[in-house]
Amino acid sequence: MAERRSQGPRGEGRPSGGRSGDRRGGQGGSTGRQQASSGRGQGGSGRGQGPRRGDGGTQRGPRRDDRAPRRGDAATTPAERSAEQARYDGPPLDPEITGRELDRSVSAQLKGLPEKLAARVARHLVAAGQLIDTDPRTAYQHTLAARARAARIAVVREACGEAAYHAGEYAEALSELRAAKRMNGNNDYLPVIADCERALGRPEKALDLARNPAVVNLEDPLKAEMTIVEAGARRDLGQIDAALRTLEAAPLRTRSRADWVVRLRYTYADTLAAAGRTEEAVEWFHRTVGIDGNEITDAAERAAELESSEG
């Protein structure tokens, strides 16, 4: 399972320290970061475009799960109550964060909450967005604080799932993104959900998700992410030739220089290397370098390593 990290959308630089899609290999999954800063409105492979905000989940007022933990609630011991209170409080908030930094489409989903509660939730989402790349663990804690106050709002569950994914908490990410999908019906979560299944040692379930009919309607960056996850799942199962066929069916030769194409090419080169097809792997690492203007991969180093080993 611990292959070179370029086989899925997850990974260190951005969603999590993930196993299958190292940020060297590109970007994947979107998170509270997009919600907090730009509303995730720009497309992109998991990172730039991932799951979009849904339209469901707003509510008229605070519900039980939106209140601070109280004596007599589920936590029955002092330690449990203390841990629950800590989750509710969340990490300290920068006083300069107001919550107004949120994209309007995200803020609109919080309008069913009382004003002060909505502001607190918004501030935690903004903080999560600011930290997701540099400190995903703390970003996740911010989203847990938001969820403790507004668990019935889809965008909050989405942010929590995406931050969990970045932090390497794949079971939690899976649960949260499934919850968000139930609320808003958004299929854009499918590549990240599939990658979580793979991270949890269930490549067959990842392959089932890759066959979901909804995948054909995803935008190109998300289709590419699902292809990368599917190929990684095949590798997990020892099916290297099937992984190569999966990638060869993708638009590897498109003229686009978008990051999702960079990631596809990198993953293909990496899979060729794993298959022992070194000369072809070197060629495709060089093809990756040729379009990797944002330097999201280590393709040049990989090519040099292979050339050195062959020389």
Sequence and secondary structure as in RCSB ss.txt:
>XXXX:A:sequence
MAERRSQGPRGEGRPSGGRSGDRRGGQGGSTGRQQASSGRGQGGSGRGQGPRRGDGGTQRGPRRDDRAPRRGDAA
TTPAERSAEQARYDGPPLDPEITGRELDRSVSAQLKGLPEKLAARVARHLVAAGQLIDTDPRTAYQHTLAARARA
ARIAVVREACGEAAYHAGEYAEALSELRAAKRMNGNNDYLPVIADCERALGRPEKALDLARNPAVVNLEDPLKAE
MTIVEAGARRDLGQIDAALRTLEAAPLRTRSRADWVVRLRYTYADTLAAAGRTEEAVEWFHRTVGIDGNEITDAA
ERAAELESSEG
>XXXX:A:secstr
    SBSSS  TTTT S SSB TTT      HHHHHHTTT S  SHHHH S   S    SS  GGGS   TTSS 
 SHHHHHHHHHHHH S   TT  STTS HHHHHHTTTS HHHHHHHHHHHHHHHHHTTT HHHHHHHHHHHHHH 
TT HHHHHHHHHHHHHTT HHHHHHHHHHHHHHH  GGGHHHHHHHHHHTT HHHHHHHHT GGGGGS HHHHHH
HHHHHHHHHHHTT HHHHHHHHHTS TT S   HHHHHHHHHHHHHHHHTT HHHHHHHHHHHHHH TT  S HH
HHHHHHHHHH 
